[in-house]
Each structure stands twice: as structure tokens, then as C-alpha cells.
């Protein structure tokens, strides 16, 4: 059984910062691409940032220059450092990981963590 456990959400004022963490646990061979998605009320879930095992990153345009995704492969953990937060960043943030188990790649999701940015 694989679990992704997120932490670090909360409420901040515009211009503030938050860091999200997501740790993968359970029985698996490796974590491949890891990343973060978000879903605001009434909107579809969207990709925020991803990072490969080799540290290649990808960001949605709206967060470039403000968010930084990183990972610690020894801890199977991915981070999202968010700075200069804006009210439009308010959403539930979900961790995602593609994980290899017995030569099969599967997608896993965290439970979601709320980020609220007030103006």
C-alpha cells in the first residue's frame, strides 16, 4: 500500500509564503515524476509544478518565478515553496507521484491540503 501524506497548507495574506511537503510511504521500488496540482472552487484541477527524479522541473506560467518545486529522493519527498502568494493561488493543493511497484508504474495522489490567500 502506497500513501502520499501532505503537510504545510494554511492561510496567509497576499505576499506571504508557504511551503508544502509530500512524503511517499509504503512498498515500492522508486518514485518517478512527482509534483503538485491544485483545484480552486468551481474550477478544474490544474498542474502547478512537476519534477522528475533527475530534477527537471516544469511549472504552470502563473507561478513561474514565485513557486519552486524540489525533492529529496532519499526521503521520497517533494516540496513546493510558494512565495509572493496571491489570492488567485487559493485552492486545494494535491500531491501527485508516479511510483514504480514491481516493474509497474502507477499514479498516486495525496489527500489534498488547503491553501488560502487573503487580500
KEKE-881807 format. One record per atom (N, C-alpha, C, CB): atom name; x, y, z. Coordinates in steps of 0.1 Angstrom, whole numbers, plus 2048, in hexadecimal, padded with zeros to 3 digits. Glycine has a CB too. Layout:
N
<name:CA	c1:X	c2:Y	c3:Z>
...
END
This chain:
119
<name:N	c1:808	c2:7F4	c3:800>
<name:CA	c1:800	c2:800	c3:800>
<name:C	c1:809	c2:80C	c3:800>
<name:CB	c1:7F6	c2:800	c3:80C>
<name:N	c1:806	c2:815	c3:7F7>
<name:CA	c1:80E	c2:822	c3:7F6>
<name:C	c1:805	c2:82D	c3:7FA>
<name:CB	c1:813	c2:824	c3:7E7>
<name:N	c1:80B	c2:836	c3:802>
<name:CA	c1:804	c2:842	c3:807>
<name:C	c1:80D	c2:84E	c3:804>
<name:CB	c1:801	c2:841	c3:815>
<name:N	c1:806	c2:859	c3:800>
<name:CA	c1:80C	c2:866	c3:7FF>
<name:C	c1:806	c2:86F	c3:80A>
<name:CB	c1:80A	c2:86D	c3:7F1>
<name:N	c1:80F	c2:874	c3:813>
<name:CA	c1:80A	c2:87C	c3:81E>
<name:C	c1:80F	c2:88A	c3:81D>
<name:CB	c1:80E	c2:875	c3:82C>
<name:N	c1:806	c2:893	c3:81C>
<name:CA	c1:809	c2:8A1	c3:81A>
<name:C	c1:808	c2:8A9	c3:827>
<name:CB	c1:7FF	c2:8A7	c3:810>
<name:N	c1:810	c2:8B4	c3:827>
<name:CA	c1:80F	c2:8BD	c3:833>
<name:C	c1:814	c2:8CB	c3:82E>
<name:CB	c1:819	c2:8B8	c3:83E>
<name:N	c1:810	c2:8D5	c3:836>
<name:CA	c1:815	c2:8E2	c3:834>
<name:C	c1:80B	c2:8EC	c3:82F>
<name:CB	c1:820	c2:8E1	c3:82B>
<name:N	c1:7FF	c2:8E8	c3:82C>
<name:CA	c1:7F5	c2:8F2	c3:828>
<name:C	c1:7F1	c2:8FB	c3:833>
<name:CB	c1:7E9	c2:8EB	c3:822>
<name:N	c1:7E9	c2:905	c3:82F>
<name:CA	c1:7E5	c2:90F	c3:839>
<name:C	c1:7DF	c2:91C	c3:833>
<name:CB	c1:7F0	c2:912	c3:843>
<name:N	c1:7DE	c2:926	c3:83B>
<name:CA	c1:7D9	c2:933	c3:837>
<name:C	c1:7E4	c2:93D	c3:838>
<name:CB	c1:7CD	c2:937	c3:83E>
<name:N	c1:7E5	c2:945	c3:82E>
<name:CA	c1:7EF	c2:950	c3:82E>
<name:C	c1:7E9	c2:95C	c3:827>
<name:CB	c1:7FD	c2:94C	c3:828>
<name:N	c1:7EF	c2:968	c3:82A>
<name:CA	c1:7EB	c2:974	c3:822>
<name:C	c1:7F3	c2:975	c3:815>
<name:CB	c1:7EE	c2:980	c3:82B>
<name:N	c1:7EE	c2:97C	c3:80C>
<name:CA	c1:7F4	c2:97E	c3:7FF>
<name:C	c1:802	c2:983	c3:801>
<name:CB	c1:7EC	c2:988	c3:7F6>
<name:N	c1:80C	c2:97D	c3:7FA>
<name:CA	c1:81A	c2:981	c3:7FB>
<name:C	c1:821	c2:977	c3:804>
<name:CB	c1:81B	c2:98F	c3:800>
<name:N	c1:81A	c2:96F	c3:80B>
<name:CA	c1:820	c2:966	c3:815>
<name:C	c1:826	c2:959	c3:80E>
<name:CB	c1:816	c2:962	c3:81F>
<name:N	c1:82B	c2:950	c3:817>
<name:CA	c1:831	c2:944	c3:812>
<name:C	c1:82C	c2:938	c3:819>
<name:CB	c1:840	c2:945	c3:813>
<name:N	c1:82C	c2:92D	c3:813>
<name:CA	c1:829	c2:920	c3:819>
<name:C	c1:831	c2:915	c3:812>
<name:CB	c1:81A	c2:91C	c3:818>
<name:N	c1:834	c2:90B	c3:819>
<name:CA	c1:83B	c2:8FF	c3:813>
<name:C	c1:833	c2:8F3	c3:816>
<name:CB	c1:84A	c2:8FE	c3:819>
<name:N	c1:830	c2:8EB	c3:80B>
<name:CA	c1:829	c2:8DF	c3:80C>
<name:C	c1:833	c2:8D3	c3:80B>
<name:CB	c1:81E	c2:8DE	c3:801>
<name:N	c1:830	c2:8C8	c3:812>
<name:CA	c1:838	c2:8BC	c3:811>
<name:C	c1:82F	c2:8B1	c3:80E>
<name:CB	c1:840	c2:8BA	c3:81E>
<name:N	c1:835	c2:8A7	c3:808>
<name:CA	c1:82D	c2:89A	c3:805>
<name:C	c1:837	c2:88F	c3:805>
<name:CB	c1:826	c2:89B	c3:7F7>
<name:N	c1:834	c2:885	c3:80E>
<name:CA	c1:83D	c2:87A	c3:810>
<name:C	c1:836	c2:86D	c3:80B>
<name:CB	c1:842	c2:878	c3:81E>
<name:N	c1:83D	c2:865	c3:803>
<name:CA	c1:837	c2:858	c3:7FF>
<name:C	c1:83C	c2:84D	c3:808>
<name:CB	c1:83C	c2:855	c3:7F0>
<name:N	c1:833	c2:845	c3:80C>
<name:CA	c1:837	c2:83A	c3:815>
<name:C	c1:830	c2:82D	c3:810>
<name:CB	c1:833	c2:83D	c3:823>
<name:N	c1:836	c2:822	c3:814>
<name:CA	c1:830	c2:815	c3:810>
<name:C	c1:83B	c2:80D	c3:809>
<name:CB	c1:824	c2:817	c3:807>
<name:N	c1:836	c2:802	c3:802>
<name:CA	c1:83F	c2:7F9	c3:7FB>
<name:C	c1:83F	c2:7FD	c3:7EC>
<name:CB	c1:83A	c2:7EB	c3:7FD>
<name:N	c1:84B	c2:801	c3:7E8>
<name:CA	c1:84C	c2:804	c3:7D9>
<name:C	c1:85B	c2:805	c3:7D6>
<name:CB	c1:846	c2:812	c3:7D6>
<name:N	c1:85E	c2:805	c3:7C9>
<name:CA	c1:86C	c2:805	c3:7C4>
<name:C	c1:871	c2:813	c3:7C3>
<name:CB	c1:86D	c2:7FE	c3:7B7>
<name:N	c1:86A	c2:81C	c3:7BD>
<name:CA	c1:86F	c2:829	c3:7BC>
<name:C	c1:863	c2:833	c3:7B9>
<name:CB	c1:879	c2:82A	c3:7B0>
<name:N	c1:866	c2:83F	c3:7BC>
<name:CA	c1:85D	c2:84A	c3:7B8>
<name:C	c1:863	c2:851	c3:7AC>
<name:CB	c1:85B	c2:855	c3:7C4>
<name:N	c1:85A	c2:853	c3:7A2>
<name:CA	c1:85F	c2:858	c3:795>
<name:C	c1:85B	c2:867	c3:795>
<name:CB	c1:858	c2:851	c3:789>
<name:N	c1:852	c2:86B	c3:78C>
<name:CA	c1:84E	c2:879	c3:78C>
<name:C	c1:845	c2:87C	c3:799>
<name:CB	c1:846	c2:87D	c3:77F>
<name:N	c1:848	c2:887	c3:79F>
<name:CA	c1:840	c2:88B	c3:7AB>
<name:C	c1:83C	c2:89A	c3:7A8>
<name:CB	c1:848	c2:88A	c3:7B8>
<name:N	c1:831	c2:89E	c3:7AE>
<name:CA	c1:82D	c2:8AC	c3:7AC>
<name:C	c1:821	c2:8B0	c3:7B4>
<name:CB	c1:82B	c2:8AE	c3:79E>
<name:N	c1:81C	c2:8BC	c3:7B0>
<name:CA	c1:811	c2:8C2	c3:7B7>
<name:C	c1:807	c2:8C7	c3:7AD>
<name:CB	c1:815	c2:8CD	c3:7C0>
<name:N	c1:7FA	c2:8C4	c3:7B0>
<name:CA	c1:7EF	c2:8C9	c3:7A9>
<name:C	c1:7E6	c2:8D1	c3:7B2>
<name:CB	c1:7E7	c2:8BE	c3:7A2>
<name:N	c1:7DD	c2:8D9	c3:7AD>
<name:CA	c1:7D4	c2:8E1	c3:7B6>
<name:C	c1:7C6	c2:8E2	c3:7AF>
<name:CB	c1:7D9	c2:8EF	c3:7B9>
<name:N	c1:7BC	c2:8E3	c3:7B8>
<name:CA	c1:7AF	c2:8E4	c3:7B3>
<name:C	c1:7A8	c2:8EF	c3:7BC>
<name:CB	c1:7A7	c2:8D7	c3:7B4>
<name:N	c1:7A4	c2:8FA	c3:7B5>
<name:CA	c1:79C	c2:905	c3:7BB>
<name:C	c1:78D	c2:902	c3:7BA>
<name:CB	c1:7A0	c2:912	c3:7B5>
<name:N	c1:785	c2:907	c3:7C3>
<name:CA	c1:777	c2:905	c3:7C2>
<name:C	c1:771	c2:908	c3:7B4>
<name:CB	c1:770	c2:90D	c3:7CD>
<name:N	c1:76A	c2:8FF	c3:7AF>
<name:CA	c1:763	c2:901	c3:7A2>
<name:C	c1:76D	c2:900	c3:796>
<name:CB	c1:75D	c2:90E	c3:7A2>
<name:N	c1:779	c2:8FC	c3:798>
<name:CA	c1:782	c2:8FA	c3:78D>
<name:C	c1:788	c2:8EC	c3:78C>
<name:CB	c1:78E	c2:904	c3:78F>
<name:N	c1:78E	c2:8E9	c3:781>
<name:CA	c1:794	c2:8DC	c3:77F>
<name:C	c1:7A1	c2:8DC	c3:786>
<name:CB	c1:795	c2:8D9	c3:770>
<name:N	c1:7A6	c2:8D0	c3:789>
<name:CA	c1:7B3	c2:8CE	c3:78F>
<name:C	c1:7BD	c2:8D2	c3:785>
<name:CB	c1:7B5	c2:8BF	c3:794>
<name:N	c1:7C7	c2:8D9	c3:789>
<name:CA	c1:7D2	c2:8DD	c3:77F>
<name:C	c1:7E0	c2:8DA	c3:785>
<name:CB	c1:7D1	c2:8EC	c3:77C>
<name:N	c1:7E9	c2:8D7	c3:77B>
<name:CA	c1:7F7	c2:8D4	c3:77F>
<name:C	c1:7FD	c2:8E1	c3:784>
<name:CB	c1:7FF	c2:8CF	c3:773>
<name:N	c1:804	c2:8E1	c3:78F>
<name:CA	c1:80C	c2:8EC	c3:794>
<name:C	c1:81A	c2:8EA	c3:791>
<name:CB	c1:809	c2:8ED	c3:7A4>
<name:N	c1:820	c2:8DF	c3:795>
<name:CA	c1:82F	c2:8DD	c3:793>
<name:C	c1:832	c2:8CE	c3:794>
<name:CB	c1:837	c2:8E5	c3:79D>
<name:N	c1:83B	c2:8CA	c3:78C>
<name:CA	c1:840	c2:8BC	c3:78D>
<name:C	c1:84F	c2:8BC	c3:78D>
<name:CB	c1:83A	c2:8B4	c3:781>
<name:N	c1:854	c2:8B0	c3:792>
<name:CA	c1:863	c2:8AF	c3:792>
<name:C	c1:866	c2:8A0	c3:790>
<name:CB	c1:869	c2:8B4	c3:79F>
<name:N	c1:86F	c2:89D	c3:787>
<name:CA	c1:873	c2:890	c3:784>
<name:C	c1:87D	c2:88B	c3:78F>
<name:CB	c1:879	c2:88E	c3:776>
<name:N	c1:880	c2:87E	c3:78E>
<name:CA	c1:88A	c2:879	c3:798>
<name:C	c1:898	c2:87F	c3:796>
<name:CB	c1:88B	c2:86A	c3:796>
<name:N	c1:89A	c2:884	c3:789>
<name:CA	c1:8A7	c2:88B	c3:786>
<name:C	c1:8A6	c2:89A	c3:788>
<name:CB	c1:8AA	c2:888	c3:778>
<name:N	c1:89B	c2:89E	c3:78E>
<name:CA	c1:89A	c2:8AD	c3:792>
<name:C	c1:896	c2:8B6	c3:786>
<name:CB	c1:8A6	c2:8B1	c3:798>
<name:N	c1:891	c2:8B1	c3:77B>
<name:CA	c1:88C	c2:8B9	c3:771>
<name:C	c1:87E	c2:8BE	c3:775>
<name:CB	c1:88B	c2:8B2	c3:763>
<name:N	c1:87C	c2:8CB	c3:774>
<name:CA	c1:86F	c2:8D1	c3:77A>
<name:C	c1:867	c2:8D7	c3:76E>
<name:CB	c1:873	c2:8DB	c3:784>
<name:N	c1:85A	c2:8D8	c3:772>
<name:CA	c1:850	c2:8DE	c3:769>
<name:C	c1:846	c2:8E6	c3:771>
<name:CB	c1:849	c2:8D3	c3:760>
<name:N	c1:842	c2:8F2	c3:76D>
<name:CA	c1:839	c2:8FA	c3:774>
<name:C	c1:82E	c2:8FF	c3:76B>
<name:CB	c1:841	c2:905	c3:77B>
<name:N	c1:822	c2:901	c3:771>
<name:CA	c1:818	c2:909	c3:76A>
<name:C	c1:81D	c2:917	c3:76A>
<name:CB	c1:80A	c2:907	c3:771>
<name:N	c1:819	c2:91E	c3:75F>
<name:CA	c1:81E	c2:92C	c3:75D>
<name:C	c1:81B	c2:935	c3:769>
<name:CB	c1:819	c2:932	c3:750>
<name:N	c1:80F	c2:934	c3:76F>
<name:CA	c1:80B	c2:93D	c3:779>
<name:C	c1:813	c2:93C	c3:786>
<name:CB	c1:7FC	c2:93A	c3:77C>
<name:N	c1:81B	c2:932	c3:788>
<name:CA	c1:823	c2:931	c3:794>
<name:C	c1:832	c2:932	c3:792>
<name:CB	c1:820	c2:924	c3:79B>
<name:N	c1:836	c2:933	c3:785>
<name:CA	c1:844	c2:935	c3:782>
<name:C	c1:84A	c2:941	c3:789>
<name:CB	c1:847	c2:935	c3:773>
<name:N	c1:856	c2:93F	c3:78F>
<name:CA	c1:85C	c2:94A	c3:797>
<name:C	c1:857	c2:94C	c3:7A5>
<name:CB	c1:85A	c2:957	c3:78F>
<name:N	c1:84D	c2:945	c3:7A9>
<name:CA	c1:847	c2:946	c3:7B6>
<name:C	c1:848	c2:939	c3:7BE>
<name:CB	c1:839	c2:94B	c3:7B6>
<name:N	c1:846	c2:92E	c3:7B7>
<name:CA	c1:846	c2:920	c3:7BD>
<name:C	c1:852	c2:919	c3:7B9>
<name:CB	c1:839	c2:919	c3:7B9>
<name:N	c1:857	c2:910	c3:7C2>
<name:CA	c1:862	c2:908	c3:7BF>
<name:C	c1:85F	c2:8FA	c3:7C3>
<name:CB	c1:86F	c2:90D	c3:7C6>
<name:N	c1:860	c2:8F0	c3:7BA>
<name:CA	c1:85E	c2:8E2	c3:7BE>
<name:C	c1:86C	c2:8DB	c3:7BF>
<name:CB	c1:855	c2:8DB	c3:7B3>
<name:N	c1:86D	c2:8D3	c3:7C9>
<name:CA	c1:879	c2:8CC	c3:7CC>
<name:C	c1:876	c2:8BE	c3:7D2>
<name:CB	c1:883	c2:8D4	c3:7D5>
<name:N	c1:880	c2:8B6	c3:7D3>
<name:CA	c1:87D	c2:8A8	c3:7D8>
<name:C	c1:88A	c2:8A3	c3:7DF>
<name:CB	c1:879	c2:89F	c3:7CD>
<name:N	c1:887	c2:89A	c3:7E8>
<name:CA	c1:892	c2:892	c3:7EF>
<name:C	c1:890	c2:884	c3:7EC>
<name:CB	c1:893	c2:896	c3:7FE>
<name:N	c1:897	c2:87E	c3:7E3>
<name:CA	c1:895	c2:870	c3:7DF>
<name:C	c1:898	c2:866	c3:7EA>
<name:CB	c1:89E	c2:86D	c3:7D3>
<name:N	c1:8A1	c2:86A	c3:7F3>
<name:CA	c1:8A4	c2:861	c3:7FE>
<name:C	c1:898	c2:860	c3:808>
<name:CB	c1:8B0	c2:866	c3:806>
<name:N	c1:88F	c2:86A	c3:808>
<name:CA	c1:883	c2:86A	c3:811>
<name:C	c1:877	c2:868	c3:809>
<name:CB	c1:883	c2:877	c3:818>
<name:N	c1:878	c2:867	c3:7FC>
<name:CA	c1:86C	c2:865	c3:7F3>
<name:C	c1:862	c2:871	c3:7F6>
<name:CB	c1:865	c2:858	c3:7F5>
<name:N	c1:867	c2:87D	c3:7F7>
<name:CA	c1:85F	c2:888	c3:7FA>
<name:C	c1:861	c2:893	c3:7F0>
<name:CB	c1:863	c2:88E	c3:808>
<name:N	c1:855	c2:89A	c3:7ED>
<name:CA	c1:855	c2:8A5	c3:7E4>
<name:C	c1:850	c2:8B1	c3:7EC>
<name:CB	c1:84C	c2:8A2	c3:7D7>
<name:N	c1:856	c2:8BD	c3:7E8>
<name:CA	c1:853	c2:8C9	c3:7EF>
<name:C	c1:84E	c2:8D4	c3:7E5>
<name:CB	c1:85F	c2:8CF	c3:7F7>
<name:N	c1:846	c2:8DD	c3:7EA>
<name:CA	c1:842	c2:8E8	c3:7E2>
<name:C	c1:843	c2:8F5	c3:7EA>
<name:CB	c1:833	c2:8E7	c3:7DC>
<name:N	c1:84D	c2:8FD	c3:7E7>
<name:CA	c1:84F	c2:909	c3:7EE>
<name:C	c1:848	c2:914	c3:7E6>
<name:CB	c1:85F	c2:90D	c3:7EF>
<name:N	c1:83F	c2:91B	c3:7ED>
<name:CA	c1:836	c2:925	c3:7E6>
<name:C	c1:839	c2:932	c3:7ED>
<name:CB	c1:827	c2:921	c3:7E8>
<name:N	c1:83C	c2:93C	c3:7E5>
<name:CA	c1:83F	c2:949	c3:7EA>
<name:C	c1:837	c2:953	c3:7E2>
<name:CB	c1:84E	c2:94D	c3:7E9>
<name:N	c1:836	c2:95F	c3:7E7>
<name:CA	c1:82E	c2:96A	c3:7E1>
<name:C	c1:820	c2:964	c3:7DD>
<name:CB	c1:835	c2:96F	c3:7D4>
<name:N	c1:81A	c2:95E	c3:7E6>
<name:CA	c1:80D	c2:958	c3:7E3>
<name:C	c1:802	c2:962	c3:7E0>
<name:CB	c1:808	c2:94F	c3:7EF>
<name:N	c1:7F9	c2:95E	c3:7D7>
<name:CA	c1:7EE	c2:967	c3:7D3>
<name:C	c1:7E1	c2:960	c3:7D6>
<name:CB	c1:7EF	c2:96A	c3:7C4>
<name:N	c1:7D6	c2:968	c3:7D8>
<name:CA	c1:7C9	c2:962	c3:7DB>
<name:C	c1:7C5	c2:958	c3:7D0>
<name:CB	c1:7BE	c2:96D	c3:7DB>
<name:N	c1:7C9	c2:959	c3:7C4>
<name:CA	c1:7C6	c2:94F	c3:7BA>
<name:C	c1:7CD	c2:942	c3:7BB>
<name:CB	c1:7C9	c2:955	c3:7AC>
<name:N	c1:7D7	c2:942	c3:7C5>
<name:CA	c1:7DD	c2:935	c3:7C8>
<name:C	c1:7D5	c2:92D	c3:7D2>
<name:CB	c1:7EB	c2:938	c3:7CE>
<name:N	c1:7CA	c2:932	c3:7D7>
<name:CA	c1:7C2	c2:92B	c3:7E0>
<name:C	c1:7BC	c2:91F	c3:7D9>
<name:CB	c1:7B6	c2:934	c3:7E5>
<name:N	c1:7BE	c2:913	c3:7DF>
<name:CA	c1:7B9	c2:906	c3:7DA>
<name:C	c1:7BD	c2:8FB	c3:7E3>
<name:CB	c1:7C0	c2:904	c3:7CC>
<name:N	c1:7B8	c2:8EF	c3:7E0>
<name:CA	c1:7BD	c2:8E3	c3:7E7>
<name:C	c1:7C8	c2:8DE	c3:7DE>
<name:CB	c1:7B1	c2:8D8	c3:7E8>
<name:N	c1:7D3	c2:8DC	c3:7E4>
<name:CA	c1:7DF	c2:8D7	c3:7DD>
<name:C	c1:7E1	c2:8C8	c3:7E0>
<name:CB	c1:7EC	c2:8DF	c3:7E2>
<name:N	c1:7E3	c2:8C1	c3:7D5>
<name:CA	c1:7E4	c2:8B3	c3:7D5>
<name:C	c1:7F2	c2:8AF	c3:7D1>
<name:CB	c1:7DA	c2:8AC	c3:7CC>
<name:N	c1:7F8	c2:8A6	c3:7D8>
<name:CA	c1:805	c2:8A0	c3:7D4>
<name:C	c1:802	c2:894	c3:7CB>
<name:CB	c1:80D	c2:89B	c3:7E1>
<name:N	c1:80B	c2:893	c3:7C1>
<name:CA	c1:80A	c2:887	c3:7B8>
<name:C	c1:817	c2:881	c3:7B7>
<name:CB	c1:805	c2:88C	c3:7AA>
<name:N	c1:817	c2:874	c3:7B5>
<name:CA	c1:824	c2:86C	c3:7B3>
<name:C	c1:821	c2:860	c3:7AA>
<name:CB	c1:82A	c2:868	c3:7C0>
<name:N	c1:82A	c2:85F	c3:7A0>
<name:CA	c1:82A	c2:852	c3:798>
<name:C	c1:834	c2:849	c3:79F>
<name:CB	c1:82E	c2:855	c3:789>
<name:N	c1:82F	c2:83E	c3:7A3>
<name:CA	c1:838	c2:835	c3:7AB>
<name:C	c1:839	c2:827	c3:7A5>
<name:CB	c1:832	c2:833	c3:7B9>
<name:N	c1:845	c2:821	c3:7A5>
<name:CA	c1:847	c2:814	c3:79F>
<name:C	c1:846	c2:80A	c3:7AA>
<name:CB	c1:855	c2:814	c3:798>
<name:N	c1:83D	c2:800	c3:7A8>
<name:CA	c1:83C	c2:7F5	c3:7B1>
<name:C	c1:83D	c2:7E8	c3:7A8>
<name:CB	c1:82E	c2:7F5	c3:7B8>
<name:N	c1:846	c2:7E0	c3:7AB>
<name:CA	c1:848	c2:7D3	c3:7A4>
<name:C	c1:847	c2:7D5	c3:795>
<name:CB	c1:83D	c2:7C9	c3:7A8>
<name:N	c1:84F	c2:7DF	c3:790>
<name:CA	c1:850	c2:7E2	c3:781>
<name:C	c1:844	c2:7E9	c3:77B>
<name:CB	c1:853	c2:7D5	c3:77A>
<name:N	c1:83A	c2:7EC	c3:783>
<name:CA	c1:82E	c2:7F2	c3:77E>
<name:C	c1:82D	c2:800	c3:784>
<name:CB	c1:821	c2:7EA	c3:782>
<name:N	c1:82B	c2:80A	c3:77B>
<name:CA	c1:82A	c2:818	c3:77F>
<name:C	c1:81B	c2:81B	c3:782>
<name:CB	c1:82F	c2:822	c3:774>
<name:N	c1:819	c2:821	c3:78D>
<name:CA	c1:80B	c2:825	c3:791>
<name:C	c1:80B	c2:834	c3:796>
<name:CB	c1:806	c2:81C	c3:79C>
<name:N	c1:800	c2:83A	c3:795>
<name:CA	c1:7FE	c2:848	c3:79A>
<name:C	c1:7F7	c2:847	c3:7A7>
<name:CB	c1:7F5	c2:850	c3:78F>
<name:N	c1:7FD	c2:850	c3:7B0>
<name:CA	c1:7F7	c2:851	c3:7BD>
<name:C	c1:7F5	c2:860	c3:7C0>
<name:CB	c1:800	c2:84B	c3:7C8>
<name:N	c1:7EB	c2:863	c3:7C9>
<name:CA	c1:7E7	c2:870	c3:7CD>
<name:C	c1:7E6	c2:872	c3:7DC>
<name:CB	c1:7DA	c2:874	c3:7C7>
<name:N	c1:7EA	c2:87E	c3:7E0>
<name:CA	c1:7E9	c2:881	c3:7EE>
<name:C	c1:7DA	c2:885	c3:7F1>
<name:CB	c1:7F2	c2:88C	c3:7F3>
<name:N	c1:7D7	c2:887	c3:7FE>
<name:CA	c1:7C9	c2:88A	c3:802>
<name:C	c1:7C6	c2:898	c3:800>
<name:CB	c1:7C8	c2:886	c3:811>
<name:N	c1:7CF	c2:8A1	c3:7FD>
<name:CA	c1:7CD	c2:8AF	c3:7FA>
<name:C	c1:7CF	c2:8B7	c3:807>
<name:CB	c1:7BF	c2:8B1	c3:7F5>
<name:N	c1:7D4	c2:8C3	c3:805>
<name:CA	c1:7D6	c2:8CC	c3:810>
<name:C	c1:7D2	c2:8DA	c3:80B>
<name:CB	c1:7E5	c2:8CC	c3:815>
<name:N	c1:7CA	c2:8E1	c3:814>
<name:CA	c1:7C4	c2:8EE	c3:810>
<name:C	c1:7CF	c2:8F9	c3:812>
<name:CB	c1:7B8	c2:8F1	c3:819>
<name:N	c1:7CF	c2:901	c3:808>
<name:CA	c1:7D7	c2:90E	c3:808>
<name:C	c1:7CE	c2:919	c3:805>
<name:CB	c1:7E3	c2:90E	c3:7FE>
<name:N	c1:7CD	c2:923	c3:80F>
<name:CA	c1:7C4	c2:92E	c3:80E>
<name:C	c1:7CC	c2:93B	c3:80F>
<name:CB	c1:7B9	c2:92E	c3:819>
<name:N	c1:7CB	c2:943	c3:805>
<name:CA	c1:7D3	c2:950	c3:804>
<name:C	c1:7C8	c2:95B	c3:804>
<name:CB	c1:7DC	c2:951	c3:7F8>
<name:N	c1:7C9	c2:964	c3:80F>
<name:CA	c1:7C0	c2:96F	c3:810>
<name:C	c1:7C7	c2:97C	c3:80B>
<name:CB	c1:7BB	c2:970	c3:81F>
<name:N	c1:7BE	c2:984	c3:806>
<name:CA	c1:7C4	c2:991	c3:801>
<name:C	c1:7C4	c2:99C	c3:80C>
<name:CB	c1:7BB	c2:996	c3:7F5>
END
